[in-house]
Amino acid sequence: MTTEFVERVRNRLAGESRPADPVAVAEAVRAEAGGTLSHDAVLDAVRQAHHEFVGAGPLAPLLEDPTVTDVLVTAPDQTWTDGDSGLTRTDVRFADEEAVRRLAQRLALAAGRRLDDAQPYVDGWLPVPGGHVRVHAVLPPIAPNGTCLSLRVLRPATHTLDTLTSLGVVNEEGAEILRSIITRRLAFLVTGGTGAGKTTLLSALLAEVSPRERIICVEDAGELRPAHPQFVSLVARPANVEGAGAVELPELVRQALRMRPDRLVVGEVRGAEVCSLLNALNTGHDGGACTLHANSPSEVPARLEALASLGGLTGDALHSQLAAAIRVVLHLRRDPTGVRRLTEIATLHRTTATTHTTPIWRDGHWTPYRPLFEEATA
């Protein structure tokens, strides 16, 4: 179908005030074709038109694939997926640049966002069956080669620690260390890059928490689904198209403290909410946790200092609270083949001027600093 034909079908549906369901689309296609299409051609045209009007269009089958974590469109004839086997080019093609732009604008609208020449980029969440999709899009001229569309599929993290051990994410010795961290109620950070498996590991560790303890979790999207009878999830709400109605993570952390948590969890800290989290973990809520983007455990203090500055917390105040609140850092890496592994466990220590990390377990083995961990867990 040409862009002109799609627009005619779209205008007919709009003029008749009909929803873009398959029957209405089929009737509009037949009417606009003037009886010149065969039955098979009509079915094919309806399929393409439905993709243009509803959902993620031609990207929908890719998003439904359980092995896909990201769908990336860089040009009408270049659609890529990322997953267990790394970046892979697909055979999905768009008719032209305008088709990519229309899809990006429709997804932005579904996420309650605006995307046009005056607002040429967007970031938002799309609720889909079985999870969430984070949509990001950039229009020309910001993206000079054409509309760029990125969809991140966030599926519920339900793996157990035993499952992760069998998959090779962590060895048996590492799994025992992780269980001791949970049993001894040490607050911890799970760090790593995008797609390293931070949320998956955090969910597995929360499933190890005693069923007598109440876990209150704050997230941007409801990814964490541990097998735990006392798990309560609070999910942030973005602003609507008018910019109103947002409920953000710092407020949800404050609300969580009023819900009698035994453990407070933040799915991921990206900004000022780190101040609320550290305050909470210094008020008697042992065993809390969160995830954080970081290149290595040694960079965690500097990373948190930068985020805390967004909430008005000075460096000295941050390091003072950090050393008292967080005891352990768990670091994950994803290698070029897509394999995810727990590569380092480190403890946090306060010095005179700052906080630093010491690796006590690395690449499947204890380091000479093991006594520091035994001291922390005593």
DRENDO-1510 file (C-alpha; in Angstrom, 1 decimal, always signed):
<recs>
REC; n; res; u; v; w
REC; 1; MET; +0.0; +0.0; +0.0 .
REC; 2; THR; +1.2; +3.5; -0.8 .
REC; 3; THR; +1.3; +6.2; +1.9 .
REC; 4; GLU; -1.5; +8.0; -0.1 .
REC; 5; PHE; -3.7; +5.0; +0.1 .
REC; 6; VAL; -3.1; +4.5; +3.8 .
REC; 7; GLU; -4.0; +8.2; +4.4 .
REC; 8; ARG; -7.2; +7.8; +2.4 .
REC; 9; VAL; -8.2; +4.8; +4.6 .
REC; 10; ARG; -7.3; +6.7; +7.7 .
REC; 11; ASN; -9.4; +9.7; +6.6 .
REC; 12; ARG; -12.3; +7.5; +5.8 .
REC; 13; LEU; -12.3; +5.9; +9.2 .
REC; 14; ALA; -11.9; +9.3; +10.9 .
REC; 15; GLY; -14.8; +10.7; +8.8 .
REC; 16; GLU; -17.0; +7.9; +9.9 .
REC; 17; SER; -15.8; +8.1; +13.5 .
REC; 18; ARG; -15.2; +4.4; +13.5 .
REC; 19; PRO; -12.6; +2.6; +15.6 .
REC; 20; ALA; -9.7; +0.9; +13.7 .
REC; 21; ASP; -11.0; -2.7; +14.3 .
REC; 22; PRO; -10.4; -5.3; +11.5 .
REC; 23; VAL; -14.0; -5.1; +10.2 .
REC; 24; ALA; -13.9; -1.3; +9.9 .
REC; 25; VAL; -10.5; -1.3; +8.3 .
REC; 26; ALA; -11.5; -4.0; +5.8 .
REC; 27; GLU; -14.6; -2.1; +4.7 .
REC; 28; ALA; -12.6; +1.1; +4.4 .
REC; 29; VAL; -9.9; -0.6; +2.3 .
REC; 30; ARG; -12.6; -2.1; +0.0 .
REC; 31; ALA; -14.3; +1.3; -0.4 .
REC; 32; GLU; -11.1; +3.2; -1.2 .
REC; 33; ALA; -9.9; +0.5; -3.6 .
REC; 34; GLY; -13.1; +0.7; -5.5 .
REC; 35; GLY; -13.5; -3.0; -6.0 .
REC; 36; THR; -10.2; -3.4; -7.8 .
REC; 37; LEU; -8.5; -5.6; -5.2 .
REC; 38; SER; -8.8; -9.4; -5.0 .
REC; 39; HIS; -9.8; -11.1; -1.7 .
REC; 40; ASP; -6.1; -12.0; -0.9 .
REC; 41; ALA; -5.0; -8.4; -1.8 .
REC; 42; VAL; -7.7; -7.0; +0.5 .
REC; 43; LEU; -6.5; -9.3; +3.4 .
REC; 44; ASP; -3.0; -8.2; +2.9 .
REC; 45; ALA; -4.0; -4.5; +2.7 .
REC; 46; VAL; -6.1; -4.8; +5.9 .
REC; 47; ARG; -3.1; -6.4; +7.7 .
REC; 48; GLN; -0.8; -3.6; +6.6 .
REC; 49; ALA; -3.4; -0.9; +7.4 .
REC; 50; HIS; -4.1; -2.4; +10.8 .
REC; 51; HIS; -0.3; -2.3; +11.5 .
REC; 52; GLU; -0.4; +1.4; +10.6 .
REC; 53; PHE; -3.3; +2.3; +12.9 .
REC; 54; VAL; -3.0; +0.0; +16.0 .
REC; 55; GLY; -0.4; -1.0; +18.5 .
REC; 56; ALA; +3.3; -1.3; +17.5 .
REC; 57; GLY; +2.4; -2.1; +13.9 .
REC; 58; PRO; +5.0; -4.3; +12.1 .
REC; 59; LEU; +7.1; -4.3; +15.3 .
REC; 60; ALA; +4.5; -6.1; +17.3 .
REC; 61; PRO; +5.7; -9.7; +16.4 .
REC; 62; LEU; +9.2; -8.7; +17.5 .
REC; 63; LEU; +8.0; -7.3; +20.9 .
REC; 64; GLU; +6.1; -10.6; +21.5 .
REC; 65; ASP; +9.2; -12.7; +21.1 .
REC; 66; PRO; +10.2; -13.7; +24.6 .
REC; 67; THR; +13.9; -13.6; +23.7 .
REC; 68; VAL; +13.9; -10.0; +22.5 .
REC; 69; THR; +14.8; -7.2; +25.0 .
REC; 70; ASP; +15.1; -4.3; +22.5 .
REC; 71; VAL; +13.7; -3.3; +19.1 .
REC; 72; LEU; +15.6; -0.6; +17.3 .
REC; 73; VAL; +14.6; +1.2; +14.1 .
REC; 74; THR; +17.3; +3.3; +12.6 .
REC; 75; ALA; +15.9; +3.7; +9.0 .
REC; 76; PRO; +12.8; +2.4; +7.1 .
REC; 77; ASP; +14.8; -0.6; +5.9 .
REC; 78; GLN; +16.8; -1.1; +9.1 .
REC; 79; THR; +15.1; -2.7; +12.1 .
REC; 80; TRP; +17.3; -4.5; +14.7 .
REC; 81; THR; +16.6; -6.6; +17.8 .
REC; 82; ASP; +18.7; -7.2; +20.8 .
REC; 83; GLY; +18.5; -10.2; +23.1 .
REC; 84; ASP; +20.3; -13.3; +24.2 .
REC; 85; SER; +22.2; -13.5; +20.9 .
REC; 86; GLY; +23.1; -9.8; +20.7 .
REC; 87; LEU; +22.1; -7.3; +18.0 .
REC; 88; THR; +20.4; -9.0; +15.0 .
REC; 89; ARG; +19.0; -7.3; +11.9 .
REC; 90; THR; +15.5; -8.3; +11.0 .
REC; 91; ASP; +13.6; -8.5; +7.8 .
REC; 92; VAL; +11.0; -5.9; +8.9 .
REC; 93; ARG; +10.7; -3.0; +6.5 .
REC; 94; PHE; +8.7; +0.2; +6.5 .
REC; 95; ALA; +7.3; +1.8; +3.4 .
REC; 96; ASP; +9.2; +5.0; +3.9 .
REC; 97; GLU; +10.4; +7.5; +6.5 .
REC; 98; GLU; +6.9; +8.9; +7.0 .
REC; 99; ALA; +5.7; +5.4; +8.1 .
REC; 100; VAL; +8.3; +5.3; +10.8 .
REC; 101; ARG; +7.4; +8.8; +11.9 .
REC; 102; ARG; +3.7; +8.0; +12.1 .
REC; 103; LEU; +4.4; +4.9; +14.2 .
REC; 104; ALA; +6.7; +6.8; +16.6 .
REC; 105; GLN; +4.0; +9.5; +17.0 .
REC; 106; ARG; +1.3; +7.0; +17.6 .
REC; 107; LEU; +3.3; +5.2; +20.3 .
REC; 108; ALA; +4.2; +8.5; +21.9 .
REC; 109; LEU; +0.5; +9.4; +22.1 .
REC; 110; ALA; -0.3; +6.0; +23.6 .
REC; 111; ALA; +2.4; +6.7; +26.3 .
REC; 112; GLY; +0.7; +10.1; +27.0 .
REC; 113; ARG; +3.5; +12.1; +25.3 .
REC; 114; ARG; +3.8; +14.6; +22.5 .
REC; 115; LEU; +6.0; +14.1; +19.5 .
REC; 116; ASP; +6.2; +16.6; +16.7 .
REC; 117; ASP; +8.4; +19.3; +15.2 .
REC; 118; ALA; +8.1; +21.5; +18.3 .
REC; 119; GLN; +8.9; +18.5; +20.6 .
REC; 120; PRO; +11.2; +16.3; +18.5 .
REC; 121; TYR; +12.0; +13.6; +21.1 .
REC; 122; VAL; +10.0; +11.6; +23.5 .
REC; 123; ASP; +10.5; +9.0; +26.3 .
REC; 124; GLY; +7.7; +7.2; +27.9 .
REC; 125; TRP; +6.1; +3.8; +28.9 .
REC; 126; LEU; +3.6; +1.7; +27.1 .
REC; 127; PRO; +1.7; -0.9; +29.1 .
REC; 128; VAL; +1.5; -4.2; +27.2 .
REC; 129; PRO; +0.2; -7.7; +28.2 .
REC; 130; GLY; +2.8; -9.4; +30.4 .
REC; 131; GLY; +5.1; -6.4; +30.9 .
REC; 132; HIS; +6.0; -2.8; +29.9 .
REC; 133; VAL; +7.7; -1.3; +26.9 .
REC; 134; ARG; +9.8; +1.8; +27.2 .
REC; 135; VAL; +9.5; +3.9; +24.0 .
REC; 136; HIS; +12.1; +6.5; +23.0 .
REC; 137; ALA; +11.9; +8.3; +19.7 .
REC; 138; VAL; +13.8; +11.2; +18.0 .
REC; 139; LEU; +12.6; +13.0; +14.9 .
REC; 140; PRO; +14.5; +14.9; +12.2 .
REC; 141; PRO; +16.3; +17.3; +12.2 .
REC; 142; ILE; +17.6; +16.2; +15.6 .
REC; 143; ALA; +18.1; +12.8; +14.0 .
REC; 144; PRO; +19.3; +13.9; +10.5 .
REC; 145; ASN; +19.2; +10.5; +8.9 .
REC; 146; GLY; +15.5; +9.9; +9.8 .
REC; 147; THR; +13.3; +9.0; +12.7 .
REC; 148; CYS; +15.0; +6.8; +15.3 .
REC; 149; LEU; +12.7; +4.6; +17.4 .
REC; 150; SER; +13.9; +2.5; +20.3 .
REC; 151; LEU; +11.6; +0.1; +22.3 .
REC; 152; ARG; +12.9; -1.6; +25.4 .
REC; 153; VAL; +10.8; -4.6; +26.5 .
REC; 154; LEU; +10.6; -4.9; +30.3 .
REC; 155; ARG; +9.2; -8.3; +31.3 .
REC; 156; PRO; +8.5; -9.4; +34.9 .
REC; 157; ALA; +11.7; -10.7; +36.6 .
REC; 158; THR; +10.7; -14.0; +38.1 .
REC; 159; HIS; +13.9; -16.1; +38.1 .
REC; 160; THR; +15.0; -17.8; +41.3 .
REC; 161; LEU; +18.5; -17.8; +42.6 .
REC; 162; ASP; +18.7; -21.6; +41.9 .
REC; 163; THR; +17.7; -20.9; +38.3 .
REC; 164; LEU; +20.3; -18.2; +37.9 .
REC; 165; THR; +22.9; -20.6; +39.3 .
REC; 166; SER; +21.9; -23.3; +36.8 .
REC; 167; LEU; +22.2; -20.7; +34.0 .
REC; 168; GLY; +25.7; -19.8; +35.0 .
REC; 169; VAL; +25.0; -16.3; +36.2 .
REC; 170; VAL; +26.6; -17.1; +39.5 .
REC; 171; ASN; +28.4; -20.2; +40.8 .
REC; 172; GLU; +27.4; -22.2; +43.9 .
REC; 173; GLU; +29.9; -20.4; +46.1 .
REC; 174; GLY; +28.6; -17.0; +44.9 .
REC; 175; ALA; +25.0; -18.1; +45.5 .
REC; 176; GLU; +25.8; -19.0; +49.1 .
REC; 177; ILE; +27.4; -15.5; +49.6 .
REC; 178; LEU; +24.2; -13.9; +48.2 .
REC; 179; ARG; +22.0; -16.0; +50.5 .
REC; 180; SER; +24.1; -14.9; +53.5 .
REC; 181; ILE; +23.7; -11.3; +52.5 .
REC; 182; ILE; +19.9; -11.8; +52.6 .
REC; 183; THR; +19.9; -13.8; +55.8 .
REC; 184; ARG; +22.0; -11.2; +57.6 .
REC; 185; ARG; +19.9; -8.4; +56.3 .
REC; 186; LEU; +22.7; -6.4; +54.7 .
REC; 187; ALA; +21.6; -3.5; +52.5 .
REC; 188; PHE; +22.9; -3.9; +49.0 .
REC; 189; LEU; +23.2; -2.4; +45.5 .
REC; 190; VAL; +23.0; -4.4; +42.3 .
REC; 191; THR; +25.1; -2.6; +39.7 .
REC; 192; GLY; +26.0; -3.1; +36.0 .
REC; 193; GLY; +25.2; -1.7; +32.5 .
REC; 194; THR; +22.0; -1.8; +30.6 .
REC; 195; GLY; +20.7; -5.3; +30.0 .
REC; 196; ALA; +23.2; -6.8; +32.5 .
REC; 197; GLY; +20.5; -8.6; +34.5 .
REC; 198; LYS; +20.3; -6.3; +37.5 .
REC; 199; THR; +16.6; -6.5; +38.0 .
REC; 200; THR; +16.6; -10.2; +37.4 .
REC; 201; LEU; +19.2; -10.8; +40.1 .
REC; 202; LEU; +17.4; -8.4; +42.5 .
REC; 203; SER; +14.1; -10.3; +42.0 .
REC; 204; ALA; +15.8; -13.6; +42.7 .
REC; 205; LEU; +17.4; -12.3; +45.9 .
REC; 206; LEU; +14.0; -10.8; +47.1 .
REC; 207; ALA; +12.5; -14.3; +46.7 .
REC; 208; GLU; +15.0; -15.5; +49.3 .
REC; 209; VAL; +13.7; -13.1; +51.9 .
REC; 210; SER; +11.9; -14.7; +54.8 .
REC; 211; PRO; +8.1; -14.9; +54.2 .
REC; 212; ARG; +7.6; -13.2; +57.6 .
REC; 213; GLU; +9.2; -10.0; +56.3 .
REC; 214; ARG; +7.2; -7.4; +54.4 .
REC; 215; ILE; +8.9; -6.0; +51.3 .
REC; 216; ILE; +7.7; -2.6; +49.9 .
REC; 217; CYS; +9.1; -2.0; +46.4 .
REC; 218; VAL; +9.1; +1.3; +44.4 .
REC; 219; GLU; +9.7; +1.2; +40.6 .
REC; 220; ASP; +9.3; +3.2; +37.4 .
REC; 221; ALA; +7.7; +0.1; +35.9 .
REC; 222; GLY; +6.5; -3.1; +37.6 .
REC; 223; GLU; +9.3; -5.4; +36.7 .
REC; 224; LEU; +10.0; -7.1; +40.0 .
REC; 225; ARG; +7.8; -10.1; +40.7 .
REC; 226; PRO; +9.5; -12.2; +43.2 .
REC; 227; ALA; +7.8; -15.3; +44.6 .
REC; 228; HIS; +7.2; -13.8; +48.0 .
REC; 229; PRO; +3.9; -13.6; +49.9 .
REC; 230; GLN; +4.6; -10.2; +51.5 .
REC; 231; PHE; +5.7; -8.3; +48.4 .
REC; 232; VAL; +4.0; -4.9; +47.8 .
REC; 233; SER; +4.7; -2.9; +44.6 .
REC; 234; LEU; +4.3; +0.8; +44.1 .
REC; 235; VAL; +4.8; +2.1; +40.5 .
REC; 236; ALA; +5.5; +5.6; +39.5 .
REC; 237; ARG; +3.1; +7.5; +37.2 .
REC; 238; PRO; +4.3; +9.8; +34.4 .
REC; 239; ALA; +2.7; +13.1; +33.7 .
REC; 240; ASN; -0.1; +13.2; +31.1 .
REC; 241; VAL; +0.0; +15.1; +27.8 .
REC; 242; GLU; -0.8; +18.3; +29.7 .
REC; 243; GLY; +2.2; +17.7; +32.0 .
REC; 244; ALA; +0.1; +17.0; +35.1 .
REC; 245; GLY; -0.6; +14.0; +37.3 .
REC; 246; ALA; +3.0; +12.8; +37.7 .
REC; 247; VAL; +3.8; +10.6; +40.8 .
REC; 248; GLU; +7.6; +10.2; +41.0 .
REC; 249; LEU; +9.9; +7.9; +42.9 .
REC; 250; PRO; +10.9; +10.3; +45.7 .
REC; 251; GLU; +7.3; +10.6; +46.7 .
REC; 252; LEU; +6.7; +6.9; +46.4 .
REC; 253; VAL; +9.7; +6.2; +48.7 .
REC; 254; ARG; +8.1; +8.5; +51.3 .
REC; 255; GLN; +4.7; +6.7; +51.0 .
REC; 256; ALA; +6.5; +3.3; +51.3 .
REC; 257; LEU; +7.9; +4.3; +54.6 .
REC; 258; ARG; +4.3; +4.7; +55.9 .
REC; 259; MET; +3.4; +1.1; +54.9 .
REC; 260; ARG; +5.3; -0.7; +57.6 .
REC; 261; PRO; +8.1; -2.1; +55.5 .
REC; 262; ASP; +10.6; -4.6; +56.8 .
REC; 263; ARG; +12.7; -4.1; +53.7 .
REC; 264; LEU; +12.5; -1.1; +51.4 .
REC; 265; VAL; +13.5; -1.7; +47.7 .
REC; 266; VAL; +13.9; +0.8; +44.9 .
REC; 267; GLY; +13.9; -0.8; +41.4 .
REC; 268; GLU; +16.5; +1.6; +40.1 .
REC; 269; VAL; +17.9; +4.9; +41.3 .
REC; 270; ARG; +18.4; +7.5; +38.5 .
REC; 271; GLY; +18.2; +10.8; +40.3 .
REC; 272; ALA; +17.1; +12.6; +43.4 .
REC; 273; GLU; +15.3; +9.6; +44.8 .
REC; 274; VAL; +18.7; +8.3; +46.0 .
REC; 275; CYS; +18.4; +10.9; +48.8 .
REC; 276; SER; +15.1; +9.5; +50.0 .
REC; 277; LEU; +16.4; +6.0; +49.8 .
REC; 278; LEU; +19.5; +6.6; +51.8 .
REC; 279; ASN; +17.4; +8.5; +54.4 .
REC; 280; ALA; +15.1; +5.5; +54.6 .
REC; 281; LEU; +17.9; +3.0; +54.9 .
REC; 282; ASN; +19.3; +5.0; +57.9 .
REC; 283; THR; +16.1; +4.8; +59.9 .
REC; 284; GLY; +16.2; +1.2; +60.9 .
REC; 285; HIS; +15.1; -0.5; +57.7 .
REC; 286; ASP; +17.8; -3.1; +57.3 .
REC; 287; GLY; +18.2; -5.3; +54.3 .
REC; 288; GLY; +17.0; -2.7; +51.7 .
REC; 289; ALA; +18.2; -2.8; +48.1 .
REC; 290; CYS; +18.2; -1.1; +44.7 .
REC; 291; THR; +19.8; -1.2; +41.3 .
REC; 292; LEU; +22.1; +1.3; +39.8 .
REC; 293; HIS; +23.8; +1.8; +36.5 .
REC; 294; ALA; +27.6; +1.8; +37.0 .
REC; 295; ASN; +30.7; +0.6; +35.2 .
REC; 296; SER; +32.2; -1.1; +38.3 .
REC; 297; PRO; +31.8; -1.2; +42.1 .
REC; 298; SER; +34.7; +1.2; +42.5 .
REC; 299; GLU; +32.7; +3.9; +40.7 .
REC; 300; VAL; +29.6; +3.6; +42.8 .
REC; 301; PRO; +30.4; +6.3; +45.4 .
REC; 302; ALA; +31.1; +8.9; +42.7 .
REC; 303; ARG; +28.0; +7.9; +40.8 .
REC; 304; LEU; +25.8; +8.2; +43.8 .
REC; 305; GLU; +27.4; +11.5; +44.7 .
REC; 306; ALA; +26.5; +12.9; +41.3 .
REC; 307; LEU; +22.9; +11.7; +41.6 .
REC; 308; ALA; +22.5; +12.9; +45.2 .
REC; 309; SER; +23.6; +16.4; +44.1 .
REC; 310; LEU; +20.4; +16.5; +42.0 .
REC; 311; GLY; +18.5; +16.3; +45.3 .
REC; 312; GLY; +20.6; +19.0; +47.0 .
REC; 313; LEU; +22.7; +16.5; +49.1 .
REC; 314; THR; +26.3; +17.6; +49.6 .
REC; 315; GLY; +29.2; +15.2; +49.0 .
REC; 316; ASP; +30.1; +14.9; +52.6 .
REC; 317; ALA; +26.5; +14.2; +53.6 .
REC; 318; LEU; +26.2; +11.6; +50.9 .
REC; 319; HIS; +29.3; +9.7; +51.9 .
REC; 320; SER; +28.3; +9.8; +55.6 .
REC; 321; GLN; +24.8; +8.3; +54.8 .
REC; 322; LEU; +26.1; +5.9; +52.2 .
REC; 323; ALA; +28.6; +4.2; +54.4 .
REC; 324; ALA; +25.9; +3.7; +57.1 .
REC; 325; ALA; +23.1; +2.6; +54.7 .
REC; 326; ILE; +24.7; +0.3; +52.1 .
REC; 327; ARG; +27.0; -2.6; +53.0 .
REC; 328; VAL; +27.5; -4.6; +49.8 .
REC; 329; VAL; +27.7; -4.0; +46.0 .
REC; 330; LEU; +26.9; -6.8; +43.6 .
REC; 331; HIS; +28.2; -6.2; +40.1 .
REC; 332; LEU; +27.0; -7.9; +36.9 .
REC; 333; ARG; +28.4; -7.8; +33.4 .
REC; 334; ARG; +27.1; -8.9; +30.0 .
REC; 335; ASP; +29.7; -10.1; +27.6 .
REC; 336; PRO; +29.5; -9.5; +23.8 .
REC; 337; THR; +27.8; -12.9; +23.3 .
REC; 338; GLY; +24.9; -11.9; +25.6 .
REC; 339; VAL; +26.0; -14.1; +28.6 .
REC; 340; ARG; +25.3; -12.4; +32.0 .
REC; 341; ARG; +27.4; -13.1; +35.0 .
REC; 342; LEU; +27.9; -11.8; +38.6 .
REC; 343; THR; +31.6; -10.8; +38.3 .
REC; 344; GLU; +32.2; -9.0; +41.6 .
REC; 345; ILE; +31.0; -8.6; +45.2 .
REC; 346; ALA; +32.4; -5.7; +47.1 .
REC; 347; THR; +31.9; -4.1; +50.5 .
REC; 348; LEU; +31.6; -0.4; +51.2 .
REC; 349; HIS; +33.8; +1.4; +53.7 .
REC; 350; ARG; +34.0; +5.0; +54.9 .
REC; 351; THR; +37.4; +6.7; +55.1 .
REC; 352; THR; +38.1; +10.2; +56.4 .
REC; 353; ALA; +36.9; +12.1; +53.3 .
REC; 354; THR; +35.0; +9.6; +51.2 .
REC; 355; THR; +33.6; +6.1; +50.7 .
REC; 356; HIS; +35.4; +3.4; +48.8 .
REC; 357; THR; +34.7; -0.2; +47.8 .
REC; 358; THR; +36.8; -3.3; +48.4 .
REC; 359; PRO; +36.3; -6.4; +46.2 .
REC; 360; ILE; +35.9; -9.5; +48.4 .
REC; 361; TRP; +34.7; -11.9; +45.7 .
REC; 362; ARG; +35.7; -11.6; +42.0 .
REC; 363; ASP; +35.2; -13.9; +38.9 .
REC; 364; GLY; +33.9; -16.8; +41.0 .
REC; 365; HIS; +36.5; -16.8; +43.8 .
REC; 366; TRP; +37.2; -15.1; +47.1 .
REC; 367; THR; +39.8; -12.3; +47.1 .
REC; 368; PRO; +42.4; -11.8; +49.9 .
REC; 369; TYR; +39.9; -9.3; +51.4 .
REC; 370; ARG; +37.5; -12.0; +52.4 .
REC; 371; PRO; +37.9; -11.1; +56.2 .
REC; 372; LEU; +36.3; -7.7; +55.5 .
REC; 373; PHE; +33.1; -9.4; +54.4 .
REC; 374; GLU; +33.1; -11.8; +57.4 .
REC; 375; GLU; +33.6; -8.7; +59.6 .
REC; 376; ALA; +30.6; -7.0; +57.8 .
REC; 377; THR; +28.4; -10.0; +58.3 .
REC; 378; ALA; +29.4; -10.7; +61.9 .
</recs>
